[in-house]
Amino acid sequence: MRNETKYTRKRDRKMGYNFNIGKRIKHVRHLVGWTQEELAKRCHEQPASISAWESGCVEPGAYALIGVADALGVTLEQLIGREPIDYFNISVCY
């Protein structure tokens, strides 16, 4: 995301995308009460990857996002910010 132009970010916001994925992952993870290690285990990722995503150093790939969304019980659209998160209907996979 560091190489984006101001125009690209403005266009994405106008289209309704919220690409602050790391903060959204962290927010939902806190809602379900998991640590980074628990989320990593449930979506088959390394804890260091979860930490890097949440801190904004690295962005997760498409397959990783799908795994995180499934593990957290939200849709991919909700995770990337195109739809609001329904806080009362988060269905966590155990």
Buried (B, 14 or more C-beta within 10 A) or exposed (E): EEEEEEEEEEEBEEEEEEBBBBBBBBEBBEBBEBEBEBBBBBBEBEBEBBBBBBEEEBEBEEEBBBBBBBBBBBBBEBBBBEEEBEEEEBEBEE
